[in-house]
Structure formats: C-alpha cells, structure tokens
C-alpha cells in the first residue's frame, strides 16, 4: 500500500496565533490548520492540499516560527476530498 507523508511548513516568520487541529485530527484538503501573525502584523492562514491524519504536531499557540519551520506532519489518505 502506498503511503505518503506531507511536511507542513510555515510560509513566513511570525507567532502562531491559533492552532485549529490536534495530533490524530483528520483534515480535509485546503482546510485551515493554523493562523500565523507575521512581523508585519498580517494574519496568514495555513492549509495543505491533501487530506489525511495529523501524525505529529510540532508547534503550539504562542510559538515563534521562521520561514520553513515544520508545523506538522500529515499522513495522506490518498482520497480526493474538499473543504468548504
């Protein structure tokens, strides 16, 4: 059986304002996972283009992250789904 793991990384540096998932959460394609407040004061929504189970959550609210910091790992269920 094919299994694929996605590494979800930060596209920017800033503070984790909100974590919308937990470890073992099932997430849908493009579902909002995190909000990061950038040093410029903008709020970035973080999502991933795959559905599956969060196998590792590497950050918590209030953490500072840099560009390309690992936020979470997702085990892809290899199904085509969507999120509202």
PDB file of N, CA, C and O in Angstrom:
ATOM      1  N   UNK A   1       0.844  -1.186   0.000  1.00  0.00           N
ATOM      2  CA  UNK A   1       0.000   0.000   0.000  1.00  0.00           C
ATOM      3  C   UNK A   1       0.888   1.248   0.000  1.00  0.00           C
ATOM      4  O   UNK A   1       1.865   1.329   0.744  1.00  0.00           O
ATOM      5  N   UNK A   2       0.538   2.199  -0.829  1.00  0.00           N
ATOM      6  CA  UNK A   2       1.284   3.452  -0.909  1.00  0.00           C
ATOM      7  C   UNK A   2       0.882   4.354   0.252  1.00  0.00           C
ATOM      8  O   UNK A   2      -0.305   4.524   0.530  1.00  0.00           O
ATOM      9  N   UNK A   3       1.863   4.925   0.923  1.00  0.00           N
ATOM     10  CA  UNK A   3       1.606   5.913   1.971  1.00  0.00           C
ATOM     11  C   UNK A   3       2.480   7.112   1.699  1.00  0.00           C
ATOM     12  O   UNK A   3       3.648   6.979   1.336  1.00  0.00           O
ATOM     13  N   UNK A   4       1.910   8.270   1.875  1.00  0.00           N
ATOM     14  CA  UNK A   4       2.666   9.489   1.652  1.00  0.00           C
ATOM     15  C   UNK A   4       2.507  10.391   2.864  1.00  0.00           C
ATOM     16  O   UNK A   4       1.401  10.588   3.366  1.00  0.00           O
ATOM     17  N   UNK A   5       3.615  10.932   3.325  1.00  0.00           N
ATOM     18  CA  UNK A   5       3.592  11.872   4.437  1.00  0.00           C
ATOM     19  C   UNK A   5       3.958  13.249   3.916  1.00  0.00           C
ATOM     20  O   UNK A   5       4.948  13.414   3.203  1.00  0.00           O
ATOM     21  N   UNK A   6       3.151  14.234   4.280  1.00  0.00           N
ATOM     22  CA  UNK A   6       3.407  15.622   3.904  1.00  0.00           C
ATOM     23  C   UNK A   6       3.960  16.364   5.117  1.00  0.00           C
ATOM     24  O   UNK A   6       3.445  16.225   6.226  1.00  0.00           O
ATOM     25  N   UNK A   7       4.988  17.136   4.904  1.00  0.00           N
ATOM     26  CA  UNK A   7       5.521  18.015   5.933  1.00  0.00           C
ATOM     27  C   UNK A   7       4.893  19.387   5.720  1.00  0.00           C
ATOM     28  O   UNK A   7       5.066  20.000   4.667  1.00  0.00           O
ATOM     29  N   UNK A   8       4.170  19.861   6.719  1.00  0.00           N
ATOM     30  CA  UNK A   8       3.515  21.169   6.636  1.00  0.00           C
ATOM     31  C   UNK A   8       4.462  22.184   7.249  1.00  0.00           C
ATOM     32  O   UNK A   8       4.801  22.094   8.429  1.00  0.00           O
ATOM     33  N   UNK A   9       4.889  23.152   6.447  1.00  0.00           N
ATOM     34  CA  UNK A   9       5.865  24.141   6.899  1.00  0.00           C
ATOM     35  C   UNK A   9       5.273  25.541   6.873  1.00  0.00           C
ATOM     36  O   UNK A   9       4.268  25.803   6.213  1.00  0.00           O
ATOM     37  N   UNK A  10       5.919  26.421   7.603  1.00  0.00           N
ATOM     38  CA  UNK A  10       5.494  27.816   7.660  1.00  0.00           C
ATOM     39  C   UNK A  10       5.971  28.562   6.413  1.00  0.00           C
ATOM     40  O   UNK A  10       7.135  28.445   6.030  1.00  0.00           O
ATOM     41  N   UNK A  11       5.077  29.329   5.779  1.00  0.00           N
ATOM     42  CA  UNK A  11       5.483  30.124   4.621  1.00  0.00           C
ATOM     43  C   UNK A  11       6.102  31.464   5.016  1.00  0.00           C
ATOM     44  O   UNK A  11       6.574  32.217   4.164  1.00  0.00           O
ATOM     45  N   UNK A  12       6.092  31.750   6.320  1.00  0.00           N
ATOM     46  CA  UNK A  12       6.550  33.058   6.786  1.00  0.00           C
ATOM     47  C   UNK A  12       7.076  32.940   8.213  1.00  0.00           C
ATOM     48  O   UNK A  12       6.949  31.893   8.848  1.00  0.00           O
ATOM     49  N   UNK A  13       7.669  34.030   8.711  1.00  0.00           N
ATOM     50  CA  UNK A  13       8.054  34.036  10.121  1.00  0.00           C
ATOM     51  C   UNK A  13       7.017  34.835  10.894  1.00  0.00           C
ATOM     52  O   UNK A  13       6.436  35.792  10.384  1.00  0.00           O
ATOM     53  N   UNK A  14       6.799  34.418  12.137  1.00  0.00           N
ATOM     54  CA  UNK A  14       5.811  35.088  12.965  1.00  0.00           C
ATOM     55  C   UNK A  14       5.465  34.255  14.183  1.00  0.00           C
ATOM     56  O   UNK A  14       6.187  33.330  14.554  1.00  0.00           O
ATOM     57  N   UNK A  15       4.348  34.602  14.794  1.00  0.00           N
ATOM     58  CA  UNK A  15       3.869  33.941  16.012  1.00  0.00           C
ATOM     59  C   UNK A  15       2.636  33.103  15.670  1.00  0.00           C
ATOM     60  O   UNK A  15       1.740  33.567  14.965  1.00  0.00           O
ATOM     61  N   UNK A  16       2.597  31.871  16.171  1.00  0.00           N
ATOM     62  CA  UNK A  16       1.419  31.023  15.987  1.00  0.00           C
ATOM     63  C   UNK A  16       0.290  31.614  16.834  1.00  0.00           C
ATOM     64  O   UNK A  16       0.340  31.579  18.064  1.00  0.00           O
ATOM     65  N   UNK A  17      -0.720  32.151  16.166  1.00  0.00           N
ATOM     66  CA  UNK A  17      -1.858  32.769  16.856  1.00  0.00           C
ATOM     67  C   UNK A  17      -2.924  31.743  17.215  1.00  0.00           C
ATOM     68  O   UNK A  17      -3.509  31.803  18.296  1.00  0.00           O
ATOM     69  N   UNK A  18      -3.178  30.798  16.306  1.00  0.00           N
ATOM     70  CA  UNK A  18      -4.250  29.826  16.527  1.00  0.00           C
ATOM     71  C   UNK A  18      -3.875  28.501  15.883  1.00  0.00           C
ATOM     72  O   UNK A  18      -3.412  28.455  14.743  1.00  0.00           O
ATOM     73  N   UNK A  19      -4.083  27.422  16.633  1.00  0.00           N
ATOM     74  CA  UNK A  19      -3.909  26.060  16.124  1.00  0.00           C
ATOM     75  C   UNK A  19      -5.303  25.440  16.085  1.00  0.00           C
ATOM     76  O   UNK A  19      -5.950  25.310  17.125  1.00  0.00           O
ATOM     77  N   UNK A  20      -5.772  25.059  14.905  1.00  0.00           N
ATOM     78  CA  UNK A  20      -7.135  24.562  14.725  1.00  0.00           C
ATOM     79  C   UNK A  20      -7.222  23.041  14.691  1.00  0.00           C
ATOM     80  O   UNK A  20      -8.303  22.488  14.488  1.00  0.00           O
ATOM     81  N   UNK A  21      -6.097  22.362  14.888  1.00  0.00           N
ATOM     82  CA  UNK A  21      -6.048  20.900  14.817  1.00  0.00           C
ATOM     83  C   UNK A  21      -5.332  20.346  16.045  1.00  0.00           C
ATOM     84  O   UNK A  21      -4.707  21.088  16.804  1.00  0.00           O
ATOM     85  N   UNK A  22      -5.433  19.040  16.225  1.00  0.00           N
ATOM     86  CA  UNK A  22      -4.666  18.338  17.252  1.00  0.00           C
ATOM     87  C   UNK A  22      -3.997  17.141  16.579  1.00  0.00           C
ATOM     88  O   UNK A  22      -4.331  16.781  15.450  1.00  0.00           O
ATOM     89  N   UNK A  23      -3.058  16.540  17.282  1.00  0.00           N
ATOM     90  CA  UNK A  23      -2.468  15.313  16.767  1.00  0.00           C
ATOM     91  C   UNK A  23      -3.586  14.283  16.635  1.00  0.00           C
ATOM     92  O   UNK A  23      -4.464  14.218  17.496  1.00  0.00           O
ATOM     93  N   UNK A  24      -3.571  13.497  15.599  1.00  0.00           N
ATOM     94  CA  UNK A  24      -4.583  12.491  15.258  1.00  0.00           C
ATOM     95  C   UNK A  24      -5.850  13.083  14.646  1.00  0.00           C
ATOM     96  O   UNK A  24      -6.787  12.338  14.358  1.00  0.00           O
ATOM     97  N   UNK A  25      -5.908  14.416  14.437  1.00  0.00           N
ATOM     98  CA  UNK A  25      -7.047  15.024  13.737  1.00  0.00           C
ATOM     99  C   UNK A  25      -7.065  14.561  12.292  1.00  0.00           C
ATOM    100  O   UNK A  25      -6.017  14.376  11.674  1.00  0.00           O
ATOM    101  N   UNK A  26      -8.275  14.375  11.754  1.00  0.00           N
ATOM    102  CA  UNK A  26      -8.428  14.152  10.320  1.00  0.00           C
ATOM    103  C   UNK A  26      -8.673  15.511   9.686  1.00  0.00           C
ATOM    104  O   UNK A  26      -9.514  16.269  10.170  1.00  0.00           O
ATOM    105  N   UNK A  27      -7.963  15.835   8.622  1.00  0.00           N
ATOM    106  CA  UNK A  27      -8.148  17.123   7.945  1.00  0.00           C
ATOM    107  C   UNK A  27      -8.459  16.892   6.472  1.00  0.00           C
ATOM    108  O   UNK A  27      -8.026  15.909   5.870  1.00  0.00           O
ATOM    109  N   UNK A  28      -9.219  17.822   5.913  1.00  0.00           N
ATOM    110  CA  UNK A  28      -9.595  17.796   4.501  1.00  0.00           C
ATOM    111  C   UNK A  28      -8.677  18.705   3.702  1.00  0.00           C
ATOM    112  O   UNK A  28      -8.022  19.585   4.262  1.00  0.00           O
ATOM    113  N   UNK A  29      -8.630  18.490   2.377  1.00  0.00           N
ATOM    114  CA  UNK A  29      -7.827  19.345   1.507  1.00  0.00           C
ATOM    115  C   UNK A  29      -8.221  20.804   1.706  1.00  0.00           C
ATOM    116  O   UNK A  29      -9.405  21.142   1.716  1.00  0.00           O
ATOM    117  N   UNK A  30      -7.235  21.650   1.860  1.00  0.00           N
ATOM    118  CA  UNK A  30      -7.350  23.111   1.984  1.00  0.00           C
ATOM    119  C   UNK A  30      -8.100  23.568   3.234  1.00  0.00           C
ATOM    120  O   UNK A  30      -8.484  24.734   3.323  1.00  0.00           O
ATOM    121  N   UNK A  31      -8.314  22.673   4.201  1.00  0.00           N
ATOM    122  CA  UNK A  31      -8.890  23.068   5.491  1.00  0.00           C
ATOM    123  C   UNK A  31      -7.879  23.947   6.223  1.00  0.00           C
ATOM    124  O   UNK A  31      -6.677  23.685   6.173  1.00  0.00           O
ATOM    125  N   UNK A  32      -8.357  24.982   6.899  1.00  0.00           N
ATOM    126  CA  UNK A  32      -7.464  25.852   7.677  1.00  0.00           C
ATOM    127  C   UNK A  32      -6.922  25.063   8.866  1.00  0.00           C
ATOM    128  O   UNK A  32      -7.674  24.415   9.594  1.00  0.00           O
ATOM    129  N   UNK A  33      -5.592  25.132   9.049  1.00  0.00           N
ATOM    130  CA  UNK A  33      -4.931  24.389  10.122  1.00  0.00           C
ATOM    131  C   UNK A  33      -4.356  25.306  11.193  1.00  0.00           C
ATOM    132  O   UNK A  33      -4.448  25.016  12.386  1.00  0.00           O
ATOM    133  N   UNK A  34      -3.758  26.422  10.757  1.00  0.00           N
ATOM    134  CA  UNK A  34      -3.077  27.357  11.652  1.00  0.00           C
ATOM    135  C   UNK A  34      -3.296  28.785  11.171  1.00  0.00           C
ATOM    136  O   UNK A  34      -3.590  29.033  10.002  1.00  0.00           O
ATOM    137  N   UNK A  35      -3.142  29.721  12.114  1.00  0.00           N
ATOM    138  CA  UNK A  35      -3.040  31.138  11.782  1.00  0.00           C
ATOM    139  C   UNK A  35      -1.717  31.638  12.351  1.00  0.00           C
ATOM    140  O   UNK A  35      -1.402  31.398  13.516  1.00  0.00           O
ATOM    141  N   UNK A  36      -0.949  32.335  11.521  1.00  0.00           N
ATOM    142  CA  UNK A  36       0.327  32.908  11.939  1.00  0.00           C
ATOM    143  C   UNK A  36       0.246  34.415  11.780  1.00  0.00           C
ATOM    144  O   UNK A  36      -0.117  34.915  10.715  1.00  0.00           O
ATOM    145  N   UNK A  37       0.588  35.143  12.849  1.00  0.00           N
ATOM    146  CA  UNK A  37       0.665  36.604  12.775  1.00  0.00           C
ATOM    147  C   UNK A  37       2.103  36.967  12.425  1.00  0.00           C
ATOM    148  O   UNK A  37       3.029  36.683  13.183  1.00  0.00           O
ATOM    149  N   UNK A  38       2.278  37.601  11.263  1.00  0.00           N
ATOM    150  CA  UNK A  38       3.618  37.936  10.784  1.00  0.00           C
ATOM    151  C   UNK A  38       4.164  39.148  11.522  1.00  0.00           C
ATOM    152  O   UNK A  38       3.430  39.847  12.221  1.00  0.00           O
ATOM    153  N   UNK A  39       5.451  39.387  11.362  1.00  0.00           N
ATOM    154  CA  UNK A  39       6.083  40.547  11.996  1.00  0.00           C
ATOM    155  C   UNK A  39       5.526  41.855  11.436  1.00  0.00           C
ATOM    156  O   UNK A  39       5.633  42.898  12.082  1.00  0.00           O
ATOM    157  N   UNK A  40       4.929  41.810  10.235  1.00  0.00           N
ATOM    158  CA  UNK A  40       4.291  42.997   9.653  1.00  0.00           C
ATOM    159  C   UNK A  40       2.872  43.186  10.174  1.00  0.00           C
ATOM    160  O   UNK A  40       2.228  44.185   9.853  1.00  0.00           O
ATOM    161  N   UNK A  41       2.372  42.243  10.972  1.00  0.00           N
ATOM    162  CA  UNK A  41       1.035  42.338  11.546  1.00  0.00           C
ATOM    163  C   UNK A  41      -0.051  41.665  10.721  1.00  0.00           C
ATOM    164  O   UNK A  41      -1.223  41.713  11.093  1.00  0.00           O
ATOM    165  N   UNK A  42       0.313  41.043   9.612  1.00  0.00           N
ATOM    166  CA  UNK A  42      -0.668  40.332   8.782  1.00  0.00           C
ATOM    167  C   UNK A  42      -0.971  38.963   9.377  1.00  0.00           C
ATOM    168  O   UNK A  42      -0.125  38.369  10.045  1.00  0.00           O
ATOM    169  N   UNK A  43      -2.187  38.464   9.133  1.00  0.00           N
ATOM    170  CA  UNK A  43      -2.574  37.133   9.586  1.00  0.00           C
ATOM    171  C   UNK A  43      -2.546  36.185   8.390  1.00  0.00           C
ATOM    172  O   UNK A  43      -3.273  36.384   7.418  1.00  0.00           O
ATOM    173  N   UNK A  44      -1.709  35.159   8.464  1.00  0.00           N
ATOM    174  CA  UNK A  44      -1.582  34.164   7.396  1.00  0.00           C
ATOM    175  C   UNK A  44      -2.353  32.905   7.783  1.00  0.00           C
ATOM    176  O   UNK A  44      -2.173  32.374   8.879  1.00  0.00           O
ATOM    177  N   UNK A  45      -3.212  32.429   6.882  1.00  0.00           N
ATOM    178  CA  UNK A  45      -3.923  31.166   7.078  1.00  0.00           C
ATOM    179  C   UNK A  45      -3.085  30.051   6.460  1.00  0.00           C
ATOM    180  O   UNK A  45      -2.636  30.161   5.319  1.00  0.00           O
ATOM    181  N   UNK A  46      -2.879  28.985   7.217  1.00  0.00           N
ATOM    182  CA  UNK A  46      -2.071  27.870   6.730  1.00  0.00           C
ATOM    183  C   UNK A  46      -2.983  26.668   6.493  1.00  0.00           C
ATOM    184  O   UNK A  46      -3.754  26.279   7.371  1.00  0.00           O
ATOM    185  N   UNK A  47      -2.889  26.085   5.298  1.00  0.00           N
ATOM    186  CA  UNK A  47      -3.641  24.884   4.948  1.00  0.00           C
ATOM    187  C   UNK A  47      -2.729  23.992   4.111  1.00  0.00           C
ATOM    188  O   UNK A  47      -1.595  24.360   3.805  1.00  0.00           O
ATOM    189  N   UNK A  48      -3.235  22.816   3.746  1.00  0.00           N
ATOM    190  CA  UNK A  48      -2.439  21.887   2.933  1.00  0.00           C
ATOM    191  C   UNK A  48      -3.349  21.285   1.863  1.00  0.00           C
ATOM    192  O   UNK A  48      -4.540  21.082   2.099  1.00  0.00           O
ATOM    193  N   UNK A  49      -2.795  21.005   0.707  1.00  0.00           N
ATOM    194  CA  UNK A  49      -3.569  20.472  -0.410  1.00  0.00           C
ATOM    195  C   UNK A  49      -3.694  18.967  -0.398  1.00  0.00           C
ATOM    196  O   UNK A  49      -3.600  18.325  -1.444  1.00  0.00           O
ATOM    197  N   UNK A  50      -3.905  18.397   0.772  1.00  0.00           N
ATOM    198  CA  UNK A  50      -4.070  16.946   0.908  1.00  0.00           C
ATOM    199  C   UNK A  50      -4.975  16.674   2.098  1.00  0.00           C
ATOM    200  O   UNK A  50      -5.074  17.493   3.011  1.00  0.00           O
ATOM    201  N   UNK A  51      -5.633  15.524   2.086  1.00  0.00           N
ATOM    202  CA  UNK A  51      -6.445  15.117   3.232  1.00  0.00           C
ATOM    203  C   UNK A  51      -5.769  13.935   3.911  1.00  0.00           C
ATOM    204  O   UNK A  51      -5.024  13.181   3.287  1.00  0.00           O
ATOM    205  N   UNK A  52      -6.044  13.791   5.200  1.00  0.00           N
ATOM    206  CA  UNK A  52      -5.455  12.686   5.945  1.00  0.00           C
ATOM    207  C   UNK A  52      -5.411  12.982   7.427  1.00  0.00           C
ATOM    208  O   UNK A  52      -6.148  13.833   7.926  1.00  0.00           O
ATOM    209  N   UNK A  53      -4.538  12.272   8.130  1.00  0.00           N
ATOM    210  CA  UNK A  53      -4.433  12.357   9.585  1.00  0.00           C
ATOM    211  C   UNK A  53      -3.149  13.066   9.989  1.00  0.00           C
ATOM    212  O   UNK A  53      -2.077  12.791   9.451  1.00  0.00           O
ATOM    213  N   UNK A  54      -3.274  13.980  10.943  1.00  0.00           N
ATOM    214  CA  UNK A  54      -2.103  14.655  11.504  1.00  0.00           C
ATOM    215  C   UNK A  54      -1.386  13.649  12.403  1.00  0.00           C
ATOM    216  O   UNK A  54      -1.944  13.188  13.398  1.00  0.00           O
ATOM    217  N   UNK A  55      -0.158  13.314  12.048  1.00  0.00           N
ATOM    218  CA  UNK A  55       0.592  12.317  12.825  1.00  0.00           C
ATOM    219  C   UNK A  55       1.536  12.957  13.832  1.00  0.00           C
ATOM    220  O   UNK A  55       1.959  12.307  14.789  1.00  0.00           O
ATOM    221  N   UNK A  56       1.868  14.228  13.623  1.00  0.00           N
ATOM    222  CA  UNK A  56       2.764  14.924  14.543  1.00  0.00           C
ATOM    223  C   UNK A  56       2.474  16.411  14.477  1.00  0.00           C
ATOM    224  O   UNK A  56       2.438  16.997  13.395  1.00  0.00           O
ATOM    225  N   UNK A  57       2.269  17.016  15.627  1.00  0.00           N
ATOM    226  CA  UNK A  57       2.056  18.456  15.733  1.00  0.00           C
ATOM    227  C   UNK A  57       3.287  19.028  16.417  1.00  0.00           C
ATOM    228  O   UNK A  57       3.562  18.693  17.569  1.00  0.00           O
ATOM    229  N   UNK A  58       4.029  19.880  15.731  1.00  0.00           N
ATOM    230  CA  UNK A  58       5.342  20.319  16.205  1.00  0.00           C
ATOM    231  C   UNK A  58       5.338  21.672  16.905  1.00  0.00           C
ATOM    232  O   UNK A  58       6.362  22.078  17.455  1.00  0.00           O
ATOM    233  N   UNK A  59       4.210  22.380  16.898  1.00  0.00           N
ATOM    234  CA  UNK A  59       4.165  23.728  17.478  1.00  0.00           C
ATOM    235  C   UNK A  59       2.912  23.875  18.344  1.00  0.00           C
ATOM    236  O   UNK A  59       2.025  23.022  18.342  1.00  0.00           O
ATOM    237  N   UNK A  60       2.870  24.988  19.086  1.00  0.00           N
ATOM    238  CA  UNK A  60       1.680  25.318  19.876  1.00  0.00           C
ATOM    239  C   UNK A  60       1.446  26.818  19.780  1.00  0.00           C
ATOM    240  O   UNK A  60       2.319  27.562  19.334  1.00  0.00           O
ATOM    241  N   UNK A  61       0.269  27.259  20.199  1.00  0.00           N
ATOM    242  CA  UNK A  61      -0.048  28.682  20.159  1.00  0.00           C
ATOM    243  C   UNK A  61       0.978  29.466  20.967  1.00  0.00           C
ATOM    244  O   UNK A  61       1.366  29.061  22.063  1.00  0.00           O
ATOM    245  N   UNK A  62       1.413  30.596  20.409  1.00  0.00           N
ATOM    246  CA  UNK A  62       2.398  31.444  21.066  1.00  0.00           C
ATOM    247  C   UNK A  62       3.825  31.186  20.627  1.00  0.00           C
ATOM    248  O   UNK A  62       4.712  31.992  20.911  1.00  0.00           O
ATOM    249  N   UNK A  63       4.068  30.074  19.937  1.00  0.00           N
ATOM    250  CA  UNK A  63       5.421  29.764  19.455  1.00  0.00           C
ATOM    251  C   UNK A  63       5.822  30.706  18.327  1.00  0.00           C
ATOM    252  O   UNK A  63       4.990  31.102  17.510  1.00  0.00           O
ATOM    253  N   UNK A  64       7.109  31.063  18.287  1.00  0.00           N
ATOM    254  CA  UNK A  64       7.662  31.814  17.162  1.00  0.00           C
ATOM    255  C   UNK A  64       8.133  30.812  16.125  1.00  0.00           C
ATOM    256  O   UNK A  64       8.783  29.821  16.460  1.00  0.00           O
ATOM    257  N   UNK A  65       7.805  31.069  14.860  1.00  0.00           N
ATOM    258  CA  UNK A  65       8.269  30.203  13.777  1.00  0.00           C
ATOM    259  C   UNK A  65       8.984  31.036  12.721  1.00  0.00           C
ATOM    260  O   UNK A  65       8.677  32.211  12.521  1.00  0.00           O
ATOM    261  N   UNK A  66       9.932  30.411  12.058  1.00  0.00           N
ATOM    262  CA  UNK A  66      10.642  31.015  10.930  1.00  0.00           C
ATOM    263  C   UNK A  66      10.072  30.443   9.640  1.00  0.00           C
ATOM    264  O   UNK A  66       9.329  29.462   9.658  1.00  0.00           O
ATOM    265  N   UNK A  67      10.424  31.060   8.530  1.00  0.00           N
ATOM    266  CA  UNK A  67      10.053  30.513   7.230  1.00  0.00           C
ATOM    267  C   UNK A  67      10.620  29.100   7.115  1.00  0.00           C
ATOM    268  O   UNK A  67      11.790  28.867   7.419  1.00  0.00           O
ATOM    269  N   UNK A  68       9.795  28.173   6.681  1.00  0.00           N
ATOM    270  CA  UNK A  68      10.143  26.753   6.514  1.00  0.00           C
ATOM    271  C   UNK A  68      10.219  25.970   7.824  1.00  0.00           C
ATOM    272  O   UNK A  68      10.650  24.817   7.812  1.00  0.00           O
ATOM    273  N   UNK A  69       9.812  26.562   8.962  1.00  0.00           N
ATOM    274  CA  UNK A  69       9.711  25.784  10.202  1.00  0.00           C
ATOM    275  C   UNK A  69       8.671  24.685  10.007  1.00  0.00           C
ATOM    276  O   UNK A  69       7.638  24.909   9.376  1.00  0.00           O
ATOM    277  N   UNK A  70       8.940  23.508  10.543  1.00  0.00           N
ATOM    278  CA  UNK A  70       7.978  22.407  10.441  1.00  0.00           C
ATOM    279  C   UNK A  70       6.879  22.629  11.471  1.00  0.00           C
ATOM    280  O   UNK A  70       7.147  22.768  12.664  1.00  0.00           O
ATOM    281  N   UNK A  71       5.626  22.660  10.987  1.00  0.00           N
ATOM    282  CA  UNK A  71       4.469  22.862  11.855  1.00  0.00           C
ATOM    283  C   UNK A  71       3.817  21.532  12.229  1.00  0.00           C
ATOM    284  O   UNK A  71       3.432  21.326  13.381  1.00  0.00           O
ATOM    285  N   UNK A  72       3.694  20.634  11.255  1.00  0.00           N
ATOM    286  CA  UNK A  72       3.019  19.355  11.486  1.00  0.00           C
ATOM    287  C   UNK A  72       3.373  18.382  10.369  1.00  0.00           C
ATOM    288  O   UNK A  72       3.900  18.764   9.324  1.00  0.00           O
ATOM    289  N   UNK A  73       3.064  17.105  10.627  1.00  0.00           N
ATOM    290  CA  UNK A  73       3.197  16.058   9.609  1.00  0.00           C
ATOM    291  C   UNK A  73       1.814  15.474   9.359  1.00  0.00           C
ATOM    292  O   UNK A  73       1.039  15.265  10.292  1.00  0.00           O
ATOM    293  N   UNK A  74       1.513  15.215   8.090  1.00  0.00           N
ATOM    294  CA  UNK A  74       0.209  14.700   7.681  1.00  0.00           C
ATOM    295  C   UNK A  74       0.397  13.400   6.915  1.00  0.00           C
ATOM    296  O   UNK A  74       1.151  13.355   5.943  1.00  0.00           O
ATOM    297  N   UNK A  75      -0.284  12.338   7.346  1.00  0.00           N
ATOM    298  CA  UNK A  75      -0.296  11.070   6.607  1.00  0.00           C
ATOM    299  C   UNK A  75      -1.457  11.138   5.625  1.00  0.00           C
ATOM    300  O   UNK A  75      -2.621  11.123   6.025  1.00  0.00           O
ATOM    301  N   UNK A  76      -1.136  11.214   4.342  1.00  0.00           N
ATOM    302  CA  UNK A  76      -2.132  11.365   3.282  1.00  0.00           C
ATOM    303  C   UNK A  76      -2.977  10.101   3.171  1.00  0.00           C
ATOM    304  O   UNK A  76      -2.445   8.992   3.163  1.00  0.00           O
ATOM    305  N   UNK A  77      -4.316  10.273   3.085  1.00  0.00           N
ATOM    306  CA  UNK A  77      -5.197   9.120   2.903  1.00  0.00           C
ATOM    307  C   UNK A  77      -5.389   8.784   1.425  1.00  0.00           C
ATOM    308  O   UNK A  77      -6.065   7.813   1.083  1.00  0.00           O
ATOM    309  N   UNK A  78      -4.784   9.603   0.543  1.00  0.00           N
ATOM    310  CA  UNK A  78      -4.811   9.401  -0.901  1.00  0.00           C
ATOM    311  C   UNK A  78      -6.225   9.429  -1.485  1.00  0.00           C
ATOM    312  O   UNK A  78      -6.480   8.823  -2.526  1.00  0.00           O
ATOM    313  N   UNK A  79      -7.151  10.138  -0.810  1.00  0.00           N
ATOM    314  CA  UNK A  79      -8.512  10.332  -1.299  1.00  0.00           C
ATOM    315  C   UNK A  79      -8.664  11.760  -1.791  1.00  0.00           C
ATOM    316  O   UNK A  79      -8.033  12.675  -1.262  1.00  0.00           O
ATOM    317  N   UNK A  80      -9.493  11.951  -2.794  1.00  0.00           N
ATOM    318  CA  UNK A  80      -9.788  13.300  -3.266  1.00  0.00           C
ATOM    319  C   UNK A  80     -10.992  13.798  -2.483  1.00  0.00           C
ATOM    320  O   UNK A  80     -12.090  13.253  -2.599  1.00  0.00           O
ATOM    321  N   UNK A  81     -10.777  14.839  -1.685  1.00  0.00           N
ATOM    322  CA  UNK A  81     -11.836  15.419  -0.855  1.00  0.00           C
ATOM    323  C   UNK A  81     -11.769  16.925  -0.989  1.00  0.00           C
ATOM    324  O   UNK A  81     -10.989  17.450  -1.784  1.00  0.00           O
ATOM    325  N   UNK A  82     -12.582  17.620  -0.215  1.00  0.00           N
ATOM    326  CA  UNK A  82     -12.560  19.076  -0.239  1.00  0.00           C
ATOM    327  C   UNK A  82     -13.024  19.635   1.079  1.00  0.00           C
ATOM    328  O   UNK A  82     -13.544  18.907   1.925  1.00  0.00           O
ATOM    329  N   UNK A  83     -12.839  20.920   1.256  1.00  0.00           N
ATOM    330  CA  UNK A  83     -13.250  21.624   2.465  1.00  0.00           C
ATOM    331  C   UNK A  83     -14.017  22.858   2.037  1.00  0.00           C
ATOM    332  O   UNK A  83     -13.694  23.470   1.019  1.00  0.00           O
ATOM    333  N   UNK A  84     -15.036  23.230   2.809  1.00  0.00           N
ATOM    334  CA  UNK A  84     -15.823  24.434   2.488  1.00  0.00           C
ATOM    335  C   UNK A  84     -15.028  25.683   2.654  1.00  0.00           C
ATOM    336  O   UNK A  84     -15.543  26.777   2.424  1.00  0.00           O
TER     337      UNK A  84
END
